[in-house]
Amino acid sequence: MSAATTSPAVRSFYLRRRSPTVAMPRCRMAVRSAAVSLSPLLTKLHNDSATPLPLLRHVADSMASDMRAGLARDGGSDLKMILSYVDSLPSGNEEGLFYALDLGGTNFRVLRVQLGGKDERVIATEFDQVSIPPELMCGTSEELFDFIASGLAKFAQKEGNKFHLPTGTKREIGFTFSFPVKQTSIDSGILIKWTKGFSVSGTAGRDVVACLNEAMERKGLDMRVSALVNDTVGTLAGARYWDDDVMVAVILGTGTNACYVERVDAIPKLQGQVSSSGRTIINTEWGAFSNGLPLTEFDRDMDAASINPGEQIFEKTISGMYLGEIVRRVLVKMAEADALFGESVLEKLSTPFLLRTPYLCAMQQDASDDLQAVGSILYNVAGVESSLSARKIVVDVCDTIVKRGGRLAGAGIVGILQKMEEDSKDLIFGKRTVVAMDGGLYENYPQYRRYLQEAVAELLGTEISKNVVIEHSKDGSGIGAALLAAANSQYI
């Protein structure tokens, strides 16, 4: 397997590697007793989190099986296997001015791109980001979409002379909407429920494209949504524009998801619907997968305390939002049972989600003899003192949980490829096949990235893995939405 990635430069994902300015007092606890007494706990964690090759094969096989069941009928498996209604992927021939709007959290992004066809491709791009006021996240649907339409209108007014709208056409926009939606066509979808801290009234059960179109009309903005996509589908489209071999897209960031190009005749639940190209993109919603995962007591406790117990188990095992919390729960037990941090007060460390994944990454990058960065993070973030022995144990715990997450993500990718290969007979493994990756966890955590790539190579074997390219596609979903707007333009 080959892997194209950006260099793991220290970005906002990482903490500084050097000690913060707050001084860290010397630790007074005994080193030897902690190291010896913790051994059974650490050994059990290693065993419960282990991802040997047979387990990874079972996960990959189960992923492929659950995909088939989800394609056969709605509710057929944990995987929703949502139809994207994207059957026209960007070809490179697209020309003109197109916009994208990305709403998936506390900010929304707007982007415009001038496309010049096969010869010139992307001539110019511009983007802006707008923070959503907290009161609008729990206000009315009209208030939220009016705010978004106003931001879009302001952005459109700044269109420079690098951008040209063909005469007689209307501006078209691709709308990336990363909330649970039941898609009904390429340009319509019903909101199932708000997530990520949003509780906007009057939107659930409505077509979110209609909500945006109505708001744009109220603001006098002459623009039309021609494609509604989620961020994973946008990532695939954005990567596919540059590389025809892209068949799968995976997002590994705070959350996780995957989508892939599927043959329409391999989707029984389509019930006779036709596609002009004979293929479409399926949004797996793979975060809900749960079959055969190696779970620890800490996973189960975290799940039980979550807002959605029993749901999104794969996501809770592999994504950036949860890795740090699993490690924190392990460290609390080690501190309480075996005095890992001596007599330190555990008040701060007992705070849920205090230990974010970027802290794990920073600790795993610490190559100093005394693990100074590890000690600084433990003291300044978690409020505990640590000996060198304790710091080594902390790094071991981080590595154990991150290794499991990366290897399971790799097995999930192989499961998708395996399902595609079984249906296409050598059209996947017999040629170059690209998996486009996006998300801060994959981009900025080198150990996680390496464990993922190693698992893919182990599962596929030397020869086949040479054909599978895992490629980083940074911020691909934004331009991907604009490209899908172009590919599905009413003027084609």
C-alpha positions as CSV (number, residue, x, y, z in Angstrom):
1,M,0.0,0.0,0.0
2,S,1.2,3.4,-0.8
3,A,0.2,6.5,1.3
4,A,0.3,10.1,0.2
5,T,0.1,12.4,3.2
6,T,1.0,15.9,4.2
7,S,4.0,16.2,6.5
8,P,3.0,16.0,10.2
9,A,3.9,19.6,10.9
10,V,2.9,21.0,14.3
11,R,-0.4,22.8,13.7
12,S,-3.3,23.9,15.9
13,F,-4.1,20.2,16.5
14,Y,-0.9,19.8,18.6
15,L,0.2,21.4,21.8
16,R,3.6,22.9,21.9
17,R,6.1,20.2,22.6
18,R,8.1,22.3,25.1
19,S,7.0,22.7,28.6
20,P,4.4,25.5,29.2
21,T,5.5,28.5,31.3
22,V,3.9,27.1,34.4
23,A,6.5,25.4,36.5
24,M,6.1,21.7,37.2
25,P,7.0,20.7,40.8
26,R,9.2,17.8,41.4
27,C,7.4,14.6,42.0
28,R,7.8,13.0,45.4
29,M,6.2,9.6,44.8
30,A,8.0,6.3,44.8
31,V,8.6,5.0,41.3
32,R,9.2,1.3,41.7
33,S,6.0,0.4,43.6
34,A,3.8,2.2,41.0
35,A,5.4,0.5,38.1
36,V,5.0,-3.0,39.6
37,S,1.5,-2.6,41.0
38,L,0.1,-1.2,37.8
39,S,1.3,-4.2,35.7
40,P,-2.0,-6.2,35.9
41,L,-4.1,-3.2,35.0
42,L,-1.9,-2.4,32.0
43,T,-1.7,-6.0,30.9
44,K,-5.5,-6.3,31.0
45,L,-5.8,-3.1,28.9
46,H,-3.3,-4.5,26.4
47,N,-5.2,-7.7,26.1
48,D,-8.7,-6.2,25.9
49,S,-7.6,-3.7,23.3
50,A,-5.6,-6.1,21.1
51,T,-6.2,-6.1,17.4
52,P,-4.4,-9.2,16.0
53,L,-4.8,-10.0,12.4
54,P,-7.7,-12.6,12.9
55,L,-9.7,-10.0,14.8
56,L,-9.1,-7.4,12.0
57,R,-10.2,-9.9,9.4
58,H,-13.4,-10.5,11.3
59,V,-14.1,-6.7,11.6
60,A,-13.5,-6.3,7.8
61,D,-15.7,-9.2,7.0
62,S,-18.4,-8.0,9.3
63,M,-18.2,-4.5,7.8
64,A,-18.7,-5.9,4.3
65,S,-21.6,-8.1,5.5
66,D,-23.3,-5.2,7.3
67,M,-23.0,-3.1,4.2
68,R,-24.8,-5.7,2.1
69,A,-27.6,-6.0,4.7
70,G,-28.0,-2.2,4.8
71,L,-28.2,-2.1,1.0
72,A,-30.8,-4.8,0.9
73,R,-33.3,-2.8,3.0
74,D,-33.6,0.2,5.3
75,G,-32.9,-1.0,8.8
76,G,-31.2,-4.2,7.6
77,S,-28.1,-3.6,9.7
78,D,-26.4,-1.0,12.0
79,L,-25.1,0.7,8.8
80,K,-27.7,3.0,7.3
81,M,-26.2,2.9,3.8
82,I,-27.8,6.1,2.8
83,L,-28.4,6.9,-0.9
84,S,-26.7,10.2,-1.8
85,Y,-28.5,10.5,-5.2
86,V,-25.2,11.5,-6.6
87,D,-24.9,9.7,-9.9
88,S,-23.0,12.5,-11.8
89,L,-19.5,12.7,-10.4
90,P,-17.2,15.6,-11.4
91,S,-15.4,14.8,-14.7
92,G,-13.1,17.7,-15.0
93,N,-15.1,19.2,-17.9
94,E,-17.1,21.5,-15.6
95,E,-16.9,25.2,-16.4
96,G,-18.3,28.3,-14.8
97,L,-18.7,29.9,-11.3
98,F,-20.1,27.8,-8.5
99,Y,-20.5,28.2,-4.7
100,A,-20.4,25.9,-1.7
101,L,-21.9,26.3,1.8
102,D,-20.6,23.9,4.5
103,L,-22.7,23.7,7.7
104,G,-21.6,21.1,10.2
105,G,-20.8,22.8,13.5
106,T,-20.5,26.1,15.3
107,N,-19.1,27.7,12.1
108,F,-20.2,27.7,8.5
109,R,-17.9,28.1,5.6
110,V,-18.7,29.6,2.2
111,L,-16.6,29.1,-0.9
112,R,-16.6,30.0,-4.6
113,V,-14.7,28.4,-7.4
114,Q,-14.2,29.3,-11.0
115,L,-13.8,26.2,-13.1
116,G,-12.1,26.2,-16.5
117,G,-12.8,22.7,-17.9
118,K,-10.2,20.0,-18.7
119,D,-7.4,22.4,-19.6
120,E,-7.6,25.0,-16.8
121,R,-9.4,23.1,-14.1
122,V,-9.7,25.3,-11.0
123,I,-8.9,28.9,-12.1
124,A,-9.6,30.6,-8.8
125,T,-11.1,29.9,-5.3
126,E,-12.0,32.1,-2.4
127,F,-13.6,31.2,0.9
128,D,-14.8,32.7,4.2
129,Q,-15.8,31.3,7.6
130,V,-18.5,32.7,9.9
131,S,-19.1,31.8,13.5
132,I,-22.7,31.1,14.4
133,P,-23.9,32.9,17.6
134,P,-24.8,30.5,20.3
135,E,-28.4,31.9,20.6
136,L,-29.1,30.9,17.0
137,M,-28.1,27.3,17.7
138,C,-31.2,27.0,19.9
139,G,-33.4,29.6,18.1
140,T,-35.8,29.2,15.3
141,S,-35.2,27.7,11.8
142,E,-35.9,31.0,10.1
143,E,-33.5,32.9,12.3
144,L,-30.7,30.4,11.7
145,F,-31.1,30.2,7.9
146,D,-31.6,33.9,7.6
147,F,-28.3,34.4,9.3
148,I,-26.6,31.9,7.0
149,A,-28.2,33.5,3.9
150,S,-27.0,36.9,5.1
151,G,-23.4,35.6,5.4
152,L,-23.7,34.0,2.0
153,A,-25.0,37.3,0.5
154,K,-22.1,39.3,2.0
155,F,-19.7,36.8,0.6
156,A,-21.3,36.9,-2.9
157,Q,-21.1,40.7,-2.9
158,K,-17.3,40.5,-2.7
159,E,-17.0,38.6,-5.9
160,G,-13.9,39.9,-7.7
161,N,-13.1,40.1,-11.3
162,K,-11.4,36.6,-11.2
163,F,-15.0,35.2,-11.1
164,H,-17.4,35.3,-14.0
165,L,-21.0,34.1,-14.2
166,P,-22.0,32.9,-17.7
167,T,-24.6,35.2,-19.2
168,G,-28.2,34.0,-18.7
169,T,-27.4,31.7,-15.8
170,K,-28.1,31.8,-12.0
171,R,-25.5,31.2,-9.4
172,E,-25.6,27.6,-8.2
173,I,-24.5,26.3,-4.8
174,G,-23.5,22.9,-3.3
175,F,-24.8,22.6,0.3
176,T,-22.8,20.4,2.6
177,F,-25.1,19.7,5.5
178,S,-23.5,17.4,8.1
179,F,-26.5,16.5,10.2
180,P,-28.8,13.4,10.0
181,V,-30.9,13.9,6.8
182,K,-33.1,11.5,4.8
183,Q,-32.1,12.5,1.3
184,T,-34.9,12.4,-1.2
185,S,-33.1,13.7,-4.3
186,I,-29.8,15.3,-5.3
187,D,-31.1,18.7,-4.2
188,S,-33.5,17.9,-1.3
189,G,-33.4,16.2,2.1
190,I,-35.5,16.0,5.2
191,L,-33.8,16.8,8.6
192,I,-34.2,13.9,10.9
193,K,-32.8,15.7,14.0
194,W,-30.3,18.3,15.0
195,T,-27.0,17.1,16.7
196,K,-23.7,18.7,17.8
197,G,-25.3,21.1,20.3
198,F,-28.0,22.5,17.9
199,S,-31.6,22.5,19.0
200,V,-33.2,24.7,16.4
201,S,-37.0,24.7,16.3
202,G,-39.1,24.3,13.2
203,T,-36.6,22.4,11.0
204,A,-36.9,18.8,11.9
205,G,-39.1,17.0,9.3
206,R,-38.5,19.8,6.8
207,D,-36.5,19.9,3.6
208,V,-33.3,21.8,4.6
209,V,-32.7,22.9,1.0
210,A,-36.1,24.5,1.0
211,C,-35.2,26.3,4.3
212,L,-32.1,27.7,2.7
213,N,-33.7,28.6,-0.6
214,E,-36.5,30.5,1.2
215,A,-34.0,32.3,3.4
216,M,-31.9,33.3,0.3
217,E,-35.1,34.6,-1.3
218,R,-35.9,36.7,1.8
219,K,-32.5,38.2,1.6
220,G,-32.8,38.9,-2.2
221,L,-30.0,36.5,-3.0
222,D,-30.4,35.0,-6.5
223,M,-28.9,31.6,-6.0
224,R,-30.1,28.0,-6.3
225,V,-29.0,24.9,-4.4
226,S,-28.2,22.2,-7.0
227,A,-26.6,19.6,-4.8
228,L,-27.2,18.6,-1.1
229,V,-24.3,16.5,0.2
230,N,-22.7,15.4,3.4
231,D,-19.1,16.1,4.1
232,T,-17.8,12.6,3.3
233,V,-19.6,12.6,-0.1
234,G,-18.1,16.1,-0.8
235,T,-14.6,14.8,0.1
236,L,-15.0,11.9,-2.4
237,A,-16.2,14.3,-5.2
238,G,-13.4,16.8,-4.5
239,A,-10.8,14.1,-4.7
240,R,-12.3,12.4,-7.7
241,Y,-12.1,15.6,-9.7
242,W,-8.3,15.3,-9.6
243,D,-8.0,11.5,-9.7
244,D,-10.4,9.1,-11.5
245,D,-9.2,6.2,-9.3
246,V,-10.8,7.6,-6.1
247,M,-13.4,5.1,-5.1
248,V,-13.7,5.6,-1.3
249,A,-13.6,8.6,1.0
250,V,-13.2,8.5,4.8
251,I,-13.3,11.3,7.4
252,L,-11.4,10.8,10.6
253,G,-11.6,13.9,12.7
254,T,-13.8,14.7,15.8
255,G,-16.3,12.2,14.3
256,T,-15.9,9.7,11.5
257,N,-17.8,8.5,8.4
258,A,-17.1,6.8,5.1
259,C,-18.7,6.7,1.6
260,Y,-17.9,4.9,-1.6
261,V,-18.9,4.5,-5.3
262,E,-21.4,1.7,-5.6
263,R,-23.0,0.1,-8.7
264,V,-26.8,0.8,-8.8
265,D,-27.5,-2.9,-9.6
266,A,-25.9,-3.9,-6.3
267,I,-28.5,-1.9,-4.3
268,P,-31.6,-4.0,-3.8
269,K,-33.5,-1.3,-1.8
270,L,-33.4,1.0,-4.8
271,Q,-36.3,-0.9,-6.2
272,G,-35.9,-0.2,-9.9
273,Q,-34.7,3.4,-9.7
274,V,-32.3,4.2,-12.5
275,S,-29.1,6.2,-12.6
276,S,-27.8,7.8,-15.7
277,S,-24.3,6.5,-15.0
278,G,-25.2,3.2,-13.4
279,R,-23.5,4.1,-10.2
280,T,-24.0,6.3,-7.2
281,I,-22.3,7.3,-3.9
282,I,-23.4,5.5,-0.8
283,N,-23.0,7.2,2.6
284,T,-22.3,4.3,4.9
285,E,-22.7,6.2,8.3
286,W,-20.1,3.6,9.5
287,G,-19.8,5.2,12.9
288,A,-22.8,3.0,13.9
289,F,-20.9,-0.2,13.1
290,S,-20.4,-2.5,16.2
291,N,-19.8,-6.1,15.1
292,G,-16.8,-7.8,16.8
293,L,-15.0,-4.7,18.2
294,P,-12.6,-5.3,21.0
295,L,-14.1,-3.2,23.8
296,T,-12.7,-2.5,27.3
297,E,-14.5,-1.7,30.6
298,F,-13.6,1.9,29.9
299,D,-15.4,1.9,26.5
300,R,-18.5,0.5,28.1
301,D,-18.5,3.0,30.9
302,M,-18.0,5.9,28.5
303,D,-20.8,4.6,26.3
304,A,-23.1,4.2,29.2
305,A,-22.5,7.8,30.3
306,S,-22.9,9.2,26.8
307,I,-26.0,11.0,25.4
308,N,-26.5,8.0,23.0
309,P,-25.7,4.8,24.9
310,G,-25.4,1.7,22.7
311,E,-25.1,3.8,19.5
312,Q,-22.1,4.9,17.3
313,I,-19.8,2.3,18.9
314,F,-17.3,2.3,16.0
315,E,-17.1,6.1,16.2
316,K,-16.6,5.9,19.9
317,T,-13.7,3.5,19.4
318,I,-11.8,5.2,16.5
319,S,-12.6,8.9,16.3
320,G,-10.9,12.0,17.7
321,M,-13.7,13.0,20.1
322,Y,-13.4,9.9,22.2
323,L,-9.8,8.7,22.2
324,G,-8.7,11.1,24.8
325,E,-11.7,10.4,27.0
326,I,-11.0,6.6,27.0
327,V,-7.4,7.3,28.0
328,R,-8.6,9.7,30.8
329,R,-10.9,7.0,32.2
330,V,-8.0,4.5,32.2
331,L,-5.7,6.9,34.0
332,V,-8.3,7.7,36.7
333,K,-8.7,4.0,37.5
334,M,-4.9,3.6,37.6
335,A,-4.6,6.6,39.9
336,E,-7.3,5.4,42.2
337,A,-6.3,1.8,42.3
338,D,-2.6,2.0,42.2
339,A,-1.6,5.6,43.0
340,L,-0.2,6.2,39.5
341,F,0.1,9.9,40.4
342,G,1.1,9.5,44.0
343,E,-1.0,11.7,46.4
344,S,-2.1,14.1,43.6
345,V,-5.7,15.3,43.9
346,L,-7.7,13.9,41.0
347,E,-10.4,16.6,40.8
348,K,-9.3,17.9,37.4
349,L,-8.5,14.5,35.9
350,S,-12.0,13.4,36.9
351,T,-13.6,15.9,34.5
352,P,-15.1,14.1,31.5
353,F,-13.5,14.9,28.2
354,L,-10.8,17.0,29.9
355,L,-8.0,15.0,28.1
356,R,-8.6,15.8,24.4
357,T,-7.0,13.8,21.6
358,P,-4.5,16.6,20.7
359,Y,-3.0,16.1,24.2
360,L,-2.5,12.4,23.5
361,C,-0.8,13.3,20.2
362,A,1.5,15.8,21.9
363,M,2.5,13.3,24.6
364,Q,3.3,10.6,22.0
365,Q,5.5,13.0,20.2
366,D,7.7,13.6,23.3
367,A,11.1,12.2,22.6
368,S,12.9,13.7,25.6
369,D,14.7,11.5,28.1
370,D,12.5,12.7,31.0
371,L,9.3,13.0,29.0
372,Q,9.0,16.6,30.0
373,A,6.1,17.4,27.7
374,V,4.1,14.5,29.1
375,G,4.8,15.7,32.6
376,S,3.8,19.3,31.7
377,I,0.5,18.2,30.2
378,L,-0.4,16.0,33.1
379,Y,0.4,18.8,35.5
380,N,-1.1,21.8,33.6
381,V,-4.1,20.0,32.0
382,A,-4.9,17.2,34.4
383,G,-3.6,18.7,37.7
384,V,-1.4,15.7,38.6
385,E,2.2,15.3,39.4
386,S,4.1,12.4,37.8
387,S,7.3,10.4,38.0
388,L,9.1,9.3,34.9
389,S,7.8,5.8,35.4
390,A,4.2,7.2,35.5
391,R,4.8,9.2,32.4
392,K,6.0,6.1,30.5
393,I,2.8,4.3,31.6
394,V,0.7,7.2,30.4
395,V,2.4,7.1,27.0
396,D,1.8,3.4,26.9
397,V,-1.9,3.8,27.6
398,C,-2.1,6.5,24.8
399,D,-0.4,4.2,22.4
400,T,-2.6,1.3,23.2
401,I,-5.9,3.1,22.7
402,V,-4.6,5.0,19.6
403,K,-3.2,1.8,18.1
404,R,-6.5,0.0,18.5
405,G,-8.4,3.0,16.9
406,G,-6.1,3.3,13.9
407,R,-6.0,-0.4,13.2
408,L,-9.8,-0.8,13.5
409,A,-10.2,2.2,11.1
410,G,-7.9,0.4,8.7
411,A,-10.0,-2.8,9.0
412,G,-13.1,-0.8,8.2
413,I,-11.6,0.6,5.0
414,V,-10.6,-2.9,3.9
415,G,-14.1,-4.1,4.6
416,I,-15.5,-1.5,2.2
417,L,-12.9,-2.4,-0.5
418,Q,-13.6,-6.1,0.1
419,K,-17.3,-5.6,-0.5
420,M,-16.6,-3.6,-3.7
421,E,-14.1,-6.2,-4.9
422,E,-16.5,-9.1,-4.4
423,D,-19.1,-7.4,-6.6
424,S,-16.8,-6.2,-9.3
425,K,-14.3,-9.1,-9.8
426,D,-10.8,-7.5,-9.9
427,L,-12.0,-4.0,-10.6
428,I,-10.8,-2.8,-7.2
429,F,-7.8,-4.9,-6.1
430,G,-6.6,-5.6,-9.7
431,K,-5.9,-1.9,-10.4
432,R,-4.9,1.3,-8.7
433,T,-7.6,2.3,-6.2
434,V,-7.5,5.5,-4.1
435,V,-9.0,6.1,-0.7
436,A,-9.3,9.8,0.0
437,M,-8.8,10.7,3.6
438,D,-9.8,14.0,5.4
439,G,-10.0,15.1,9.0
440,G,-7.7,16.4,11.7
441,L,-7.1,13.1,13.4
442,Y,-5.8,11.4,10.3
443,E,-3.9,14.5,9.1
444,N,-2.2,15.5,12.4
445,Y,-1.7,12.3,14.4
446,P,1.3,10.4,12.8
447,Q,1.0,7.3,15.0
448,Y,-2.7,6.9,14.3
449,R,-2.0,7.3,10.6
450,R,0.7,4.7,10.6
451,Y,-1.3,2.2,12.6
452,L,-4.2,2.6,10.1
453,Q,-1.9,2.1,7.1
454,E,-0.2,-0.9,8.6
455,A,-3.5,-2.6,9.3
456,V,-4.6,-2.1,5.6
457,A,-1.3,-3.6,4.4
458,E,-1.5,-6.6,6.8
459,L,-5.0,-7.4,5.7
460,L,-4.5,-7.0,2.0
461,G,-1.1,-8.5,1.7
462,T,1.9,-7.2,-0.1
463,E,0.8,-7.5,-3.7
464,I,-2.8,-6.2,-3.4
465,S,-1.8,-3.4,-1.0
466,K,0.5,-2.0,-3.7
467,N,-2.6,-1.0,-5.6
468,V,-4.4,0.7,-2.7
469,V,-3.4,4.3,-2.3
470,I,-4.4,6.1,0.9
471,E,-4.3,9.8,0.0
472,H,-4.8,12.9,2.2
473,S,-7.5,15.2,0.7
474,K,-7.4,18.3,2.9
475,D,-10.6,20.2,3.1
476,G,-11.9,18.4,0.1
477,S,-15.5,18.5,1.1
478,G,-16.0,22.2,0.5
479,I,-14.7,22.3,-3.1
480,G,-16.3,18.9,-3.6
481,A,-19.7,20.4,-2.9
482,A,-19.1,23.1,-5.4
483,L,-18.0,20.5,-8.0
484,L,-21.1,18.5,-7.3
485,A,-23.2,21.6,-7.9
486,A,-21.4,22.0,-11.2
487,A,-21.8,18.3,-12.1
488,N,-25.6,18.6,-11.4
489,S,-26.1,22.0,-12.8
490,Q,-29.4,22.7,-14.4
491,Y,-27.5,24.3,-17.3
492,I,-25.6,21.1,-18.3
